[in-house]
Amino acid sequence: MKIRYRYWACQLGGWGLFTYLWNNIRAGDGFAFRTDVFGDKDFYSAFAIGVFATHLLYLYLRKQQIQRYRLGAVFMKVWAAVCLTALLIVSLMTGITILEEGGWTAFFSSLDKSMNTQDMKGLGNSFVLGMIYVALWFIWQLVVWGWVIIYFSLLQGRFRRIELENETRLKQAELDNLKTKLNPHFLFNALSSIRSLIGENPARAQQAVGELAEVLRSAMLSGQQQLIPFGKELEVVQHYLAIEKIRFEERLKVHYTTDPSIHTQTMPPMLLQTLVENAIKHGISRLAAGGEINITAAREGTMFVLRVENTGQLADTVSGTGFGIEGTVKRLALLYGDKAFFTIHNTAQHTVCATVKLPAA
């Protein structure tokens, strides 16, 4: 249902129910069901006045965009608008009553008859009318306040849903942006490895092209998903490291310690790839003798724990070309909130250990 139709359905239905109950209570029938109410002109006049006055209030609130704020923040503006709306309702109802009675003279004559005590008659018509007017004004303020509270409650719920949808879209856009940054970085490293082989070992370079094709295919497919199985991510990394092995030769040693039973555990695509790239860029490539990379994946309690440990020492500032580590932290925060953890530190064995902990599936 469109918002406009929903508004009018609530407006007409709400005022219809209210004026029905109002007429019943005023007639002394409480909440009893009466069909003759619908033949009473007072029912329709009160209904029309209520719809008209609160619709003017709605137009004012929408024009001022007050509905975008919490009620407490704009209380004075809303209170003034409520007072004016209640004043309009009472004035219109009084005017209609006077017209129905046949003018002011007939109205005051009817008022005299309704005052049963001598004390009330001694007060004078004007004073009594003023008291009635003020009393009705306060009563209708309460009614209009009820309308405003319902209106704000519905709008706050709607705006909250819109905010959540926008946050979801923003997170998706940020994730897509992170992926587009990851893929070129990975591709540059892979192509650099192959280029270094073309003149030295064309046959091995040709083999590396096939491995790169597998990596690109996997990366392209994983880029369409927020999460992929760890087993598929591991295959991508194995292809990448096979290419890097060509460049580093004996200077690069890789060890895998994983349990096949956790290969179905889901994780963000290119996450392990990023950690391995940083291990090579900031660790192995800076050592003349090269070093080792140990990739470990295991379930520890309720967490899936992934570790990439490489020979070397962590510099005071590690940015991974300004993106690798920072991007990993952002992706985990976007996907898991505070349920995922990332740490990177130097160990006593002169290695750097990057650890990712995700909720186990």
C-alpha positions in Angstrom: 0.0 0.0 0.0 1.4 3.4 -1.0 2.2 5.9 1.8 -0.5 8.3 0.7 -3.2 5.7 0.7 -2.0 4.4 4.0 -2.2 7.9 5.5 -5.7 8.5 4.3 -6.8 5.0 5.4 -5.5 5.7 9.0 -6.9 9.3 8.9 -10.4 8.4 7.9 -10.6 5.2 9.8 -9.1 6.7 13.0 -11.4 9.7 13.0 -14.4 7.6 12.0 -13.8 5.3 15.1 -13.1 8.3 17.4 -16.2 10.3 16.4 -18.4 7.2 16.7 -17.1 6.5 20.3 -17.3 10.3 21.1 -20.9 10.5 20.1 -21.7 7.3 22.0 -20.1 8.5 25.2 -21.7 11.9 24.9 -25.1 10.2 24.6 -24.4 8.1 27.7 -24.2 4.8 25.9 -20.5 4.2 26.5 -19.0 1.7 24.1 -22.3 0.1 23.2 -22.9 -0.5 19.5 -25.4 1.9 18.0 -26.4 2.2 14.3 -28.4 5.4 14.7 -25.1 7.3 15.2 -24.6 7.2 11.5 -27.8 9.2 11.0 -26.7 11.9 13.3 -25.4 15.0 11.6 -23.1 15.8 14.6 -21.2 12.6 13.7 -20.4 13.7 10.2 -19.6 17.3 11.2 -17.2 16.2 14.0 -15.7 13.6 11.6 -15.1 16.2 8.8 -13.7 18.8 11.2 -11.3 16.3 12.8 -10.0 15.1 9.4 -9.7 18.7 8.0 -7.9 20.2 11.1 -5.5 17.4 11.5 -4.7 17.3 7.8 -3.7 20.9 8.0 -1.5 20.0 11.0 0.0 17.2 8.9 0.7 19.6 6.0 2.5 21.9 8.5 4.6 19.2 10.0 5.6 17.9 6.6 6.5 21.3 5.3 8.6 22.1 8.4 10.1 18.5 8.2 9.4 18.3 11.9 8.6 14.6 11.5 12.3 13.9 10.8 13.2 14.7 14.4 12.3 13.1 17.7 9.2 14.6 19.3 11.2 15.9 22.4 13.5 17.9 20.2 10.7 19.9 18.6 8.2 19.9 21.4 7.6 23.7 21.5 6.8 23.9 17.8 4.6 20.9 18.0 2.8 22.1 21.1 2.0 25.5 19.5 0.7 23.6 16.4 -1.4 21.3 18.6 -2.9 24.3 20.4 -3.9 26.0 17.2 -5.3 22.8 15.8 -7.4 22.3 18.9 -8.5 25.9 18.7 -9.6 25.5 15.1 -11.6 22.3 15.9 -13.4 24.0 18.8 -14.1 27.1 16.8 -15.5 25.2 13.9 -17.7 23.0 16.1 -18.9 26.0 18.0 -19.7 27.8 14.8 -21.6 24.8 13.4 -23.6 24.5 16.7 -24.5 28.2 16.5 -25.7 27.8 12.9 -27.7 24.7 13.8 -29.4 26.6 16.7 -30.4 29.4 14.4 -27.9 32.1 15.4 -26.5 33.6 18.6 -29.9 34.5 20.2 -31.2 31.0 19.8 -27.9 29.6 20.9 -27.8 31.6 24.2 -31.5 30.7 24.8 -30.6 27.1 24.5 -27.6 27.7 26.8 -29.9 29.3 29.4 -32.1 26.2 29.4 -29.2 23.9 29.9 -28.0 25.7 33.1 -30.1 24.2 35.8 -28.9 26.1 38.9 -29.3 29.7 39.9 -25.6 30.0 40.5 -24.7 29.1 36.9 -27.3 31.5 35.6 -25.8 34.3 37.7 -22.5 33.8 36.0 -23.8 35.1 32.6 -23.9 33.5 29.2 -20.5 34.9 28.1 -18.6 33.6 31.1 -20.2 30.2 30.9 -19.6 30.0 27.2 -16.0 30.9 27.8 -15.6 28.2 30.4 -17.1 25.6 28.0 -14.9 26.9 25.2 -11.7 26.6 27.3 -12.7 23.2 28.6 -13.3 21.9 25.1 -10.1 23.4 23.9 -8.1 21.5 26.5 -10.0 18.3 25.8 -9.3 18.6 22.1 -5.7 19.4 22.8 -5.4 15.9 24.4 -7.1 14.4 21.3 -4.8 16.1 18.9 -1.8 15.2 21.0 -2.9 11.6 20.7 -3.0 12.0 16.9 0.5 13.6 16.9 2.0 10.8 19.1 0.5 8.1 16.8 1.8 10.1 13.7 5.3 10.4 15.1 5.4 6.8 16.1 4.5 5.6 12.7 6.9 8.0 11.0 9.8 7.2 13.3 9.3 3.5 12.5 9.2 4.3 8.8 12.3 6.4 8.9 14.1 3.8 11.0 13.4 1.2 8.3 14.7 3.6 5.6 17.8 4.3 7.7 18.4 0.5 8.0 17.9 0.1 4.3 20.3 2.9 3.5 22.9 1.5 5.9 22.6 -1.9 4.2 23.1 -0.3 0.8 26.0 1.7 2.1 27.7 -1.4 3.5 27.1 -3.3 0.3 28.6 -0.3 -1.7 31.6 -0.2 0.7 32.1 -4.0 0.3 31.9 -3.8 -3.5 34.4 -0.9 -3.4 36.8 -2.9 -1.2 36.6 -5.9 -3.6 37.4 -3.7 -6.6 40.5 -2.5 -4.7 41.6 -6.0 -3.8 41.4 -7.5 -7.2 43.7 -5.1 -9.1 46.3 -5.4 -6.2 46.2 -9.2 -6.5 46.3 -9.1 -10.3 49.3 -6.7 -10.3 51.4 -9.1 -8.1 50.4 -12.1 -10.2 51.2 -10.5 -13.6 54.6 -9.2 -12.2 55.5 -12.8 -11.3 54.6 -14.1 -14.8 56.4 -11.2 -16.5 59.6 -12.0 -14.7 59.5 -15.6 -16.2 58.7 -14.9 -19.8 62.3 -14.3 -20.9 63.8 -16.9 -18.5 61.5 -19.9 -18.7 58.7 -19.6 -21.3 57.3 -23.1 -20.5 57.0 -22.3 -16.9 55.5 -18.9 -17.8 52.9 -20.7 -19.9 52.0 -22.9 -16.9 51.8 -19.8 -14.7 49.3 -18.3 -17.2 47.1 -21.3 -16.7 47.3 -20.9 -12.9 46.6 -17.2 -13.2 43.5 -18.1 -15.3 42.2 -20.3 -12.5 42.9 -17.5 -9.9 41.1 -14.9 -12.0 38.1 -17.2 -12.6 37.8 -17.9 -8.9 38.3 -14.3 -8.0 35.6 -13.2 -10.5 33.1 -15.7 -9.1 33.9 -14.8 -5.5 33.5 -11.1 -6.2 29.8 -11.8 -6.7 29.4 -13.1 -3.1 29.9 -11.7 0.4 31.0 -15.1 1.7 32.5 -18.1 0.1 33.7 -21.5 1.5 37.2 -21.6 3.0 38.1 -24.5 0.7 37.6 -22.3 -2.4 39.5 -19.4 -0.9 42.3 -21.8 -0.1 42.4 -23.0 -3.7 42.8 -19.4 -4.9 45.7 -18.8 -2.5 47.4 -22.0 -3.6 47.3 -20.9 -7.2 48.6 -17.5 -6.3 51.4 -18.9 -4.2 52.4 -21.3 -7.0 52.9 -18.2 -9.1 54.9 -16.4 -6.4 56.9 -19.6 -5.9 58.2 -19.1 -9.4 59.6 -15.6 -8.5 61.0 -16.5 -5.1 62.1 -20.1 -5.9 63.7 -21.6 -2.8 63.4 -18.3 -0.9 59.7 -19.1 -0.4 58.5 -22.0 1.6 54.8 -22.6 2.3 53.2 -24.9 4.9 49.5 -25.6 5.2 47.8 -26.9 8.4 44.1 -27.2 7.8 41.4 -29.7 8.6 39.3 -30.8 5.6 36.2 -30.7 7.8 36.3 -26.9 8.0 36.7 -26.3 4.3 33.0 -25.6 4.2 33.3 -22.8 6.7 32.3 -19.5 5.1 34.5 -16.4 5.0 34.8 -13.2 3.1 36.4 -13.7 -0.4 40.0 -12.6 -0.9 40.5 -12.3 2.9 43.2 -15.0 3.1 44.6 -13.7 -0.2 45.1 -10.3 1.3 46.9 -11.7 4.3 49.2 -13.8 2.2 50.0 -10.9 -0.1 50.9 -8.8 2.9 53.1 -11.6 4.3 55.0 -11.7 1.0 55.2 -7.9 0.4 56.1 -6.9 4.0 58.0 -10.0 5.0 59.4 -12.5 2.5 60.3 -10.0 -0.2 62.3 -7.9 2.2 64.6 -10.7 3.4 67.5 -11.7 1.2 67.2 -15.3 2.3 63.4 -15.3 2.0 61.4 -17.2 4.5 58.4 -19.3 5.3 54.6 -18.8 5.3 52.5 -21.0 7.5 48.8 -21.0 6.9 46.7 -22.6 9.7 42.9 -22.9 9.9 41.1 -24.6 12.7 37.9 -24.4 14.8 38.5 -23.2 18.3 35.4 -23.4 20.4 32.7 -21.3 18.7 35.2 -19.5 16.5 36.8 -20.3 13.1 40.4 -19.2 13.5 42.7 -18.4 10.5 46.4 -17.7 11.0 49.0 -16.6 8.5 52.5 -16.5 10.0 55.5 -15.4 8.0 59.2 -14.9 8.6 60.1 -11.2 9.3 59.3 -8.5 11.7 56.3 -6.1 11.8 57.3 -2.5 11.1 56.0 0.3 13.3 53.5 1.2 10.6 52.0 -1.4 8.4 49.5 -0.3 5.8 49.8 -2.8 2.9 50.1 0.0 0.4 47.6 1.9 2.5 44.9 -0.8 2.1 45.6 -4.4 2.9 45.4 -4.4 6.7 43.0 -1.5 6.9 40.8 -3.1 4.3 40.7 -6.4 6.2 39.6 -4.7 9.4 36.8 -2.7 7.5 35.5 -5.8 5.8 35.3 -7.8 9.0 33.5 -4.9 10.8 31.0 -4.5 7.9 30.2 -8.2 7.7 30.4 -9.3 11.3 30.3 -6.2 13.5 31.9 -6.9 16.9 31.7 -10.7 16.4 34.9 -11.0 14.3 38.4 -10.2 15.4 41.7 -9.4 13.6 45.2 -9.1 15.2 48.7 -8.9 13.8 51.8 -8.9 15.9 55.4 -10.0 16.2 56.2 -13.3 17.8 59.1 -14.5 19.9 60.2 -16.7 17.0 61.0 -13.6 14.9 57.8 -14.0 12.8 54.7 -12.0 12.1 51.4 -13.6 12.9 48.1 -12.3 11.5 45.0 -13.9 13.0 41.4 -13.7 12.0 38.6 -15.1 14.2 35.1 -15.5 12.7 32.0 -17.1 14.2 32.1 -20.8 13.3 29.3 -22.0 11.0 
